[in-house]
Amino acid sequence: MTKEEGWVSSRYSPKDAQDSLQLLRKTSGDIEAASPAYQEWQYQRNPAGPAIATLAREAETGRLIGQVVTIPIRVRLSGKVRVAGLSLEPVIDPAYQGSSVLAGLLKDVCALSAEEGIAFTYGFPNQASHPTFVNKAGFRNIGSVPLLVRPLNPERLAMKTAHSGASAKTASVARRIWRTPAPAPRQEAVPGLEIEKVDSFDSAFVLFWDRVQHRFPVMVVRDPSYLNWRFAGVPTRKYTTFAAKSEDEIRGFIVLRDAPLGQFSAGLIAEMVVEASAEGRAAGRLLIDKAYSYFEEQDLDILASLALRHTDEFRLLRSRGFWVAPKFLEPRPFRLVVRCDDEERSPSRLAYDPGNWFVTMGDYEAG
């Protein structure tokens, strides 16, 4: 652990939970992450193991002034299942912003992770913490994950953009973008392919994962234990899942929730995974159409998702009228950073190449 002038670090344990929640409320208000139920779900109920975290306290008073938390996530890495660490958004007391606290805690948590056999640590840091991750804590910025959007209410989007405080030129461009008609999706009938609502992830998803796990060298293991924890077991959120099936086999699935996206009310495609086949791609198109109709009924502003350009999912979203949001319309950049702590020739180094990854909004902690 680190000991600097004025503060000292230690490893998080459940007895630190109340101090952690108080720090979150002080820095960010009454947000979801400051809920005891949400913290217990995220830190303790994770099927891959409890959170690995480091805390910074003032040396004289013992007051908590910072925390860096990673949660173990099982990943399929070059054909083998390993455990990686997803770095959550760091929390630093405003009085210590710009100090050595964040860099020190990041280094400490990565050292702890290496001791516990974590293959690599990754995250999507915000604008404020990204420079520290990359310049002071040994992470590499390997690229941005595109935000794809499709308007649900173009006129309301235009009105909100015009009154957002954006420059006149930016607001004018945004209004033209929102009002550009999306191409009408080509309707298709796929014999035997049906969409059904799913309340939990059962053994059928074991078979589905077996078929899709080879698509990319770096993928979060999407088996029922992970999917039920990540989407069915969150105490503070409601996700809705639809699966496309034929011949009693899942060909693809989509997980949805509504949440703010910057200033807009949004329907989020938190997760979409399809089989790498013609039937899987047809399933993806039907699932995206289902998401659009589902959120259209809720009178939201926009439909959004994250997907990397080299994936079928990205191409499917583009084919259904989604486009990559310009930087000035993003509520924040979704930059993926990675740090490997093992030997140079380790398979973990595959995580430094964005072309090896499969990423959805659900892989980002707030998705």
VENWOFEN-V886388 format. One record per pair of residues at least 12 apart in sequence whose ideal C-beta (glycine too) atoms are under 10 Angstrom apart, sorted by the first residue. I is the first residue (numbers start at 1). GAP is how many residues later the second one is. Records with the same first field share a line. If there is no record, write none. Layout:
# VENWOFEN-V886388
I=GAP ; GAP
This chain:
# VENWOFEN-V886388
1=53 ; 54 ; 55 ; 103 ; 104 ; 107 ; 110 ; 111
2=52 ; 54 ; 98 ; 99 ; 101 ; 102 ; 103 ; 105 ; 106 ; 109
3=56 ; 101
4=52 ; 55 ; 95 ; 96 ; 97 ; 100
5=54 ; 94 ; 95
6=50 ; 52 ; 53 ; 54 ; 59 ; 90 ; 93 ; 94 ; 95
7=48 ; 49 ; 50 ; 51 ; 52 ; 53 ; 56 ; 58 ; 59 ; 86 ; 89 ; 92 ; 93 ; 94 ; 97 ; 98
8=47 ; 48 ; 49 ; 50 ; 51 ; 54 ; 96
9=45 ; 46 ; 47 ; 48 ; 57 ; 58 ; 59 ; 92 ; 95 ; 96 ; 98 ; 99 ; 100
10=43 ; 44 ; 45 ; 46 ; 47 ; 98
11=41 ; 42 ; 43 ; 44 ; 97 ; 98 ; 101
12=31 ; 38 ; 39 ; 40 ; 41 ; 42 ; 43 ; 55 ; 56 ; 57 ; 97 ; 100
13=37 ; 40 ; 42
14=25 ; 26 ; 29 ; 30 ; 36 ; 37
16=37 ; 39 ; 41 ; 48 ; 51
17=19 ; 22 ; 23 ; 26 ; 27
18=18 ; 21 ; 46
19=36 ; 38 ; 43 ; 44 ; 45 ; 48
20=13 ; 14 ; 19 ; 23 ; 33 ; 35 ; 44 ; 47 ; 49 ; 71
21=12 ; 13 ; 14 ; 15 ; 17 ; 18
22=12 ; 41 ; 42
23=32 ; 33 ; 40 ; 41 ; 42 ; 43 ; 44 ; 68 ; 69 ; 70
24=15 ; 43 ; 65 ; 67
26=38 ; 65 ; 67 ; 68
27=39 ; 40 ; 63 ; 64 ; 65 ; 66 ; 67 ; 70
28=61 ; 63
31=335
32=202 ; 203 ; 204 ; 205 ; 227 ; 334
33=36 ; 55 ; 56 ; 58 ; 203 ; 332 ; 333
34=57
35=200 ; 201
36=199
37=197 ; 198 ; 199
38=196 ; 197 ; 198 ; 199
39=12 ; 30 ; 197
40=195
41=188 ; 189 ; 192 ; 193 ; 194 ; 195 ; 196
42=27 ; 29 ; 46 ; 187 ; 192 ; 193 ; 194 ; 323
43=26 ; 28 ; 45
45=184 ; 188 ; 189 ; 190
46=25 ; 26 ; 27 ; 28 ; 40 ; 179 ; 180 ; 183 ; 184 ; 187
47=25 ; 26 ; 27 ; 174 ; 176 ; 177 ; 178 ; 179 ; 180 ; 181 ; 182 ; 183 ; 186
48=23 ; 24 ; 25 ; 26 ; 27 ; 35 ; 36 ; 37 ; 38 ; 172 ; 173 ; 177 ; 178 ; 181
49=22 ; 23 ; 24 ; 25 ; 34 ; 67 ; 69
50=21 ; 22
51=18 ; 19 ; 20 ; 21 ; 34 ; 35 ; 37 ; 58
52=16 ; 17 ; 18 ; 19 ; 20 ; 33 ; 35 ; 56 ; 57 ; 58 ; 60 ; 61 ; 63 ; 64 ; 66 ; 69
53=14 ; 15 ; 16 ; 17 ; 18 ; 35 ; 52 ; 55 ; 56 ; 59
54=12 ; 13 ; 14 ; 15 ; 16 ; 50 ; 51 ; 52 ; 53 ; 54 ; 55 ; 56 ; 57 ; 58
55=12 ; 13 ; 14 ; 36 ; 50 ; 53 ; 54
56=12 ; 36 ; 37 ; 40 ; 43 ; 44 ; 45 ; 46 ; 48 ; 49 ; 52
58=35 ; 37 ; 38
63=30
64=27 ; 29
65=26 ; 27 ; 28 ; 29 ; 30 ; 31 ; 34 ; 36 ; 40
66=24 ; 25 ; 26 ; 27 ; 30 ; 31 ; 33 ; 35 ; 36 ; 38 ; 39
67=21 ; 23 ; 24 ; 25 ; 26 ; 34 ; 35 ; 38 ; 42
68=19 ; 20 ; 21 ; 22 ; 23 ; 24 ; 33 ; 34 ; 35 ; 36 ; 37 ; 38 ; 39 ; 40 ; 41 ; 42 ; 55 ; 61 ; 69
69=16 ; 17 ; 18 ; 19 ; 20 ; 21 ; 22 ; 36 ; 40 ; 296
70=14 ; 15 ; 16 ; 17 ; 18 ; 36 ; 39 ; 40 ; 42 ; 43 ; 48 ; 51 ; 52 ; 53
71=13 ; 14 ; 15 ; 16 ; 17 ; 294
72=12 ; 13 ; 14 ; 41 ; 44 ; 45 ; 46
73=12 ; 13 ; 45 ; 46 ; 49 ; 147 ; 148 ; 153 ; 157 ; 290
74=45 ; 146 ; 147 ; 148 ; 149 ; 151 ; 152
75=44 ; 45 ; 47 ; 142 ; 143 ; 144 ; 145 ; 146 ; 273 ; 276 ; 282 ; 288
76=133 ; 137 ; 138 ; 139 ; 140 ; 141 ; 142 ; 143 ; 144 ; 145 ; 146 ; 147 ; 282
77=42 ; 43 ; 140 ; 141 ; 142 ; 144 ; 269 ; 270 ; 271 ; 273 ; 274 ; 279
78=139 ; 140 ; 268 ; 269 ; 270 ; 271 ; 272 ; 273 ; 278
79=134 ; 135 ; 138 ; 268
80=39 ; 267
81=38 ; 132 ; 140 ; 142
82=35 ; 36 ; 37 ; 38 ; 136 ; 139 ; 264 ; 265 ; 266
83=30 ; 33 ; 34 ; 35 ; 36 ; 37 ; 138
84=29 ; 34 ; 35 ; 36 ; 37 ; 38 ; 134 ; 136 ; 254 ; 256 ; 264 ; 267
85=24 ; 25 ; 27 ; 28 ; 29 ; 31 ; 33 ; 34 ; 35 ; 36 ; 37 ; 38 ; 254
86=35 ; 36 ; 37 ; 38 ; 134 ; 277 ; 278 ; 279
87=19 ; 22 ; 23 ; 26 ; 34 ; 35 ; 36 ; 37 ; 38 ; 42 ; 46 ; 50 ; 52 ; 250 ; 251 ; 252 ; 278
88=35 ; 36 ; 37 ; 277 ; 278
89=34 ; 35 ; 36 ; 37 ; 39 ; 40 ; 276 ; 277
90=12 ; 15 ; 16 ; 19 ; 33 ; 35 ; 36 ; 38 ; 39 ; 42 ; 43 ; 47
91=14 ; 38
92=13 ; 36 ; 37 ; 40
97=31 ; 32
98=30 ; 34
100=32 ; 36
101=31
102=23 ; 26 ; 27 ; 29 ; 30 ; 31 ; 34 ; 35
103=26 ; 29 ; 30 ; 32 ; 33 ; 34 ; 35
104=32 ; 33
105=27 ; 32
106=15 ; 17 ; 19 ; 23 ; 26 ; 27 ; 30 ; 31 ; 32 ; 33 ; 233
107=29 ; 30 ; 31 ; 232
108=29
109=12 ; 28
110=27 ; 28 ; 29 ; 229 ; 230 ; 231
111=230
113=226 ; 228
114=225 ; 226 ; 227 ; 228
115=226
117=225
118=221 ; 222 ; 223 ; 224 ; 230
119=99 ; 221 ; 222 ; 223 ; 227 ; 228 ; 229 ; 231 ; 232
120=19 ; 98 ; 218 ; 219 ; 220 ; 221 ; 222 ; 226 ; 227 ; 228 ; 229 ; 230 ; 231 ; 232
121=12 ; 16 ; 17 ; 18 ; 216 ; 217 ; 218 ; 219 ; 220 ; 227 ; 230
122=17 ; 18 ; 20 ; 96 ; 214 ; 215 ; 216 ; 217 ; 218 ; 229 ; 235 ; 237 ; 241
123=16 ; 212 ; 213 ; 214 ; 215 ; 216 ; 241 ; 242
124=20 ; 21 ; 182 ; 208 ; 209 ; 210 ; 211 ; 212 ; 213 ; 235 ; 239 ; 240 ; 241 ; 242 ; 243
125=12 ; 14 ; 16 ; 207 ; 208 ; 210 ; 211 ; 212
126=206 ; 207 ; 208 ; 209
127=205 ; 206 ; 208
129=208
130=202 ; 203 ; 205 ; 207
133=202 ; 204 ; 205 ; 206
134=201 ; 203 ; 205
137=200 ; 202
138=199 ; 201 ; 202 ; 203
139=197 ; 198 ; 199 ; 200 ; 201
140=196 ; 197 ; 198 ; 199 ; 200 ; 211 ; 212
141=194 ; 195 ; 196 ; 197 ; 213
142=193 ; 194 ; 195 ; 196 ; 209 ; 210 ; 211 ; 212 ; 213 ; 214 ; 215
143=165 ; 166 ; 191 ; 192 ; 193 ; 194 ; 210 ; 211 ; 212 ; 214
144=162 ; 164 ; 183 ; 186 ; 189 ; 190 ; 191 ; 192 ; 210
145=161 ; 162 ; 163 ; 164 ; 169 ; 188 ; 189 ; 190 ; 191 ; 209 ; 212 ; 214 ; 215 ; 216 ; 218 ; 219
146=159 ; 160 ; 161 ; 162 ; 163 ; 168 ; 171 ; 172 ; 176 ; 177 ; 178 ; 179 ; 184 ; 188 ; 213
147=114 ; 157 ; 158 ; 159 ; 160 ; 175 ; 177 ; 178 ; 179 ; 180 ; 182 ; 183 ; 184 ; 185 ; 186 ; 187 ; 214
148=121 ; 155 ; 156 ; 157 ; 158 ; 159 ; 165 ; 166 ; 169 ; 170 ; 172 ; 173 ; 174 ; 175 ; 176 ; 177 ; 213
149=28 ; 29 ; 112 ; 115 ; 117 ; 152 ; 153 ; 154 ; 155 ; 156 ; 168 ; 172 ; 173 ; 174 ; 175 ; 176 ; 177 ; 180 ; 181
150=32 ; 117 ; 119 ; 138 ; 141 ; 142 ; 145 ; 152 ; 153 ; 154 ; 155 ; 167 ; 168 ; 170 ; 171 ; 172 ; 173
151=26 ; 27 ; 28 ; 29 ; 30 ; 31 ; 113 ; 150 ; 151 ; 152 ; 170 ; 171 ; 172
152=112 ; 113 ; 114 ; 115 ; 140 ; 143 ; 144 ; 145 ; 146 ; 147 ; 148 ; 149 ; 150 ; 151 ; 152
153=25 ; 111 ; 112 ; 143 ; 146 ; 147 ; 148 ; 149
154=21 ; 23 ; 24 ; 25 ; 26 ; 27 ; 28 ; 147 ; 148
155=20 ; 23 ; 24
156=22 ; 108 ; 109 ; 143 ; 144 ; 145 ; 146
157=17 ; 18 ; 20 ; 21 ; 22 ; 106 ; 107 ; 108 ; 144 ; 145 ; 172
158=13 ; 14 ; 16 ; 17 ; 18 ; 19 ; 20 ; 21
159=16 ; 19 ; 142
160=14 ; 18 ; 102 ; 103 ; 104 ; 105 ; 141 ; 142
161=12 ; 13 ; 14 ; 16 ; 17 ; 102 ; 103 ; 167 ; 168
162=12 ; 13
163=100
164=98 ; 99 ; 100
165=98
166=97 ; 162 ; 163
167=161
169=159
170=156 ; 158 ; 159
171=157
173=153 ; 155 ; 156
174=152 ; 154 ; 155
177=146 ; 148 ; 149 ; 152
178=123 ; 124 ; 151
180=143
181=140
182=110 ; 138 ; 139 ; 140 ; 141
183=135 ; 136 ; 137 ; 138
184=137
185=100 ; 101 ; 103 ; 104 ; 107 ; 134 ; 135 ; 136
186=99 ; 133 ; 134
187=98 ; 99 ; 102
188=94 ; 97 ; 98 ; 101
189=93 ; 97
190=54 ; 56 ; 61 ; 88 ; 89 ; 92 ; 93 ; 95 ; 96
191=55
192=53 ; 54 ; 55 ; 59 ; 87
193=51 ; 52 ; 53 ; 54 ; 58 ; 59 ; 86 ; 89 ; 90 ; 93
194=49 ; 50 ; 51 ; 52 ; 57 ; 89 ; 92
195=47 ; 48 ; 49 ; 50 ; 57 ; 58 ; 59 ; 88 ; 91 ; 92 ; 94 ; 95
196=45 ; 46 ; 47 ; 48 ; 49 ; 54
197=43 ; 44 ; 45 ; 46 ; 93 ; 97
198=29 ; 33 ; 34 ; 42 ; 43 ; 44 ; 45 ; 47 ; 52 ; 55 ; 56 ; 57
199=33 ; 41 ; 42
200=24 ; 27 ; 28 ; 31 ; 32 ; 33 ; 41
201=21 ; 22 ; 23 ; 24 ; 25 ; 26 ; 27 ; 28 ; 29 ; 30 ; 31 ; 40 ; 42 ; 49 ; 52 ; 54
202=22 ; 25 ; 26 ; 48
203=21
204=20 ; 39 ; 41 ; 44 ; 45 ; 46 ; 49
205=17 ; 18 ; 19 ; 20 ; 21 ; 22 ; 23 ; 38 ; 45 ; 48 ; 68
206=17 ; 18 ; 19 ; 44
207=41 ; 42 ; 43
208=14 ; 15 ; 16 ; 19 ; 35 ; 37 ; 41 ; 42 ; 43 ; 44 ; 45 ; 65 ; 66 ; 67 ; 72
209=12 ; 13 ; 14 ; 15 ; 17 ; 18 ; 41 ; 64
210=13
211=38 ; 39 ; 40 ; 64 ; 65 ; 66 ; 69
212=38 ; 39 ; 40 ; 61 ; 62 ; 63 ; 64 ; 65 ; 68 ; 146
213=145
214=62
215=58 ; 59 ; 60 ; 61 ; 96 ; 97 ; 143
216=60 ; 92 ; 94 ; 95 ; 134 ; 139 ; 140 ; 141 ; 142 ; 143
217=130 ; 133 ; 134 ; 136 ; 138 ; 139 ; 140 ; 141
218=120 ; 129 ; 130 ; 132 ; 133 ; 134 ; 135 ; 136 ; 137 ; 138 ; 139 ; 140 ; 141
219=54 ; 137 ; 138 ; 139 ; 140 ; 144
220=51 ; 137 ; 138 ; 139 ; 140 ; 142 ; 143
222=31 ; 49 ; 51 ; 136 ; 138 ; 140 ; 141
226=136
227=12 ; 14 ; 26 ; 28 ; 44 ; 46 ; 135
230=25 ; 40 ; 41 ; 132 ; 133 ; 137
231=24 ; 25 ; 26 ; 39 ; 40 ; 131
232=23
234=23
237=20 ; 21 ; 22 ; 33
238=18 ; 19 ; 20
239=16 ; 17 ; 18 ; 29 ; 31 ; 32 ; 123
240=14 ; 15 ; 16 ; 17 ; 18 ; 27 ; 30 ; 51 ; 54 ; 55
241=12 ; 13 ; 14 ; 15 ; 16 ; 29 ; 30
242=12 ; 13 ; 14 ; 30 ; 44 ; 45 ; 48 ; 49 ; 52
243=12 ; 40 ; 44
244=30 ; 31 ; 35 ; 36 ; 38 ; 39 ; 40 ; 41 ; 42 ; 43 ; 46
245=38
246=33 ; 36 ; 37
247=32
249=26 ; 30
250=23 ; 24 ; 25 ; 30 ; 33
251=23 ; 24 ; 26 ; 27 ; 28 ; 29 ; 30 ; 31 ; 32 ; 33 ; 35 ; 36
252=20 ; 21 ; 22 ; 23 ; 25 ; 27 ; 28 ; 29 ; 30 ; 31 ; 32 ; 33 ; 34 ; 35 ; 36 ; 60 ; 61 ; 64
253=18 ; 19 ; 20 ; 21 ; 30 ; 31 ; 34
254=15 ; 16 ; 17 ; 18 ; 19 ; 20 ; 29 ; 30 ; 32 ; 33 ; 34 ; 36 ; 37 ; 40 ; 51 ; 59 ; 106
255=13 ; 14 ; 15 ; 16 ; 17 ; 18 ; 36 ; 105 ; 106 ; 107 ; 112
256=12 ; 13 ; 14 ; 15 ; 16 ; 31 ; 34 ; 35 ; 38 ; 39 ; 47 ; 49
257=12 ; 13 ; 14 ; 38 ; 104 ; 105 ; 110
258=36 ; 37 ; 40 ; 42
259=41 ; 45 ; 102 ; 107 ; 108
260=41 ; 71
261=39 ; 40 ; 41 ; 42 ; 43 ; 64 ; 68 ; 69 ; 70 ; 71
262=39 ; 40 ; 42 ; 63 ; 67 ; 68 ; 69 ; 70
263=38 ; 68
264=36 ; 37 ; 38 ; 40 ; 65 ; 67
265=30 ; 33 ; 34 ; 35 ; 36 ; 37
266=29 ; 34 ; 35 ; 36 ; 37 ; 38 ; 39 ; 65
267=24 ; 25 ; 27 ; 28 ; 29 ; 31 ; 33 ; 34 ; 35 ; 36 ; 37 ; 38
268=23 ; 27 ; 32 ; 34 ; 35 ; 36 ; 37 ; 38 ; 93 ; 94 ; 98 ; 99
269=18 ; 19 ; 22 ; 23 ; 26 ; 34 ; 35 ; 36 ; 37 ; 38 ; 44 ; 48 ; 53 ; 91 ; 92 ; 93 ; 98
270=34 ; 35 ; 36 ; 90 ; 91 ; 92 ; 93 ; 94 ; 96 ; 97
271=34 ; 42 ; 89 ; 90 ; 91 ; 92 ; 96
272=12 ; 15 ; 16 ; 19 ; 33 ; 34 ; 35 ; 39 ; 40 ; 41 ; 44 ; 45 ; 88 ; 89 ; 90
273=14 ; 38 ; 39 ; 40 ; 85 ; 87 ; 89
274=13 ; 14 ; 37 ; 38 ; 39 ; 42
275=37
276=35 ; 36
277=35
280=32 ; 36
281=31 ; 32 ; 34 ; 35 ; 38
282=34
283=33
284=28 ; 29 ; 31 ; 32 ; 33 ; 35 ; 36
285=31 ; 32 ; 34 ; 35
286=34
287=29 ; 33
288=15 ; 17 ; 25 ; 28 ; 29 ; 31 ; 32 ; 33 ; 34
289=31 ; 32
291=12 ; 14 ; 26 ; 29
292=28 ; 29 ; 30
302=23 ; 27
303=14 ; 17 ; 18 ; 19
304=13 ; 18 ; 21 ; 27 ; 57 ; 63
305=12 ; 17 ; 55 ; 56 ; 57 ; 62
306=28 ; 53 ; 54 ; 55 ; 56 ; 57 ; 58 ; 61
307=15 ; 17 ; 51 ; 52 ; 53 ; 54
308=28 ; 46 ; 47 ; 48 ; 49 ; 50 ; 51 ; 52
309=15 ; 45 ; 46
310=44 ; 45 ; 46 ; 47 ; 48
311=46 ; 47 ; 48 ; 49
312=46
313=45 ; 46 ; 47
332=34
334=25 ; 27 ; 29 ; 30 ; 33
336=15 ; 18 ; 21 ; 23 ; 27 ; 28
338=12 ; 13 ; 14 ; 15 ; 16 ; 19
339=12 ; 13
340=12
